[in-house]
Amino acid sequence: MRLRSLSAAVLLATAAALPLAGTAFAQDRDCKDFASQADAQAALTPGDPENLDANDNGVACEDHDYGSAASPATVEAASDDSTQVTATPVGGVEAGGGPADVLPLALGAVAAGGIGAVAVRRVAAGRRG
């Protein structure tokens, strides 16, 4: 009986914590993560959770230098008569969190499962006595 109650409590705690997994992997972007000021402006949201508008004037990343030179992809596409850009991307793509981001979520689920097991045990003890 105890094993079944503990299993049910752990399953319930895990199911309750699963919707929070998306927020654990949310990515905080900086001005350097955008290709242009226009891209940063498009990503600017009310409340500015990513702090793209440092002086709160409604303009994102206004002090960041995106450079005035055209990117290699733009130059190559402009010099070619075709509509297809043939530039190959260079560098990695930031993918966000890894195992370190999962650990707090897993520990929270285990703690919630333990609390659930204690609650189930107390209810069962109250019915016996």
Secondary structure, DSSP 8 states (H G I E B T S, - for coil): -HHHHHHHHHHHHHHHHGGGHHHHT-----GGGSSSHHHHHHH--TT-TT---TTSSS-TTTT----SS--HHHHHHHHSSSSS------S-------HHHHHHHHHHHHHHHHHHHHHHHHHHHHHH-
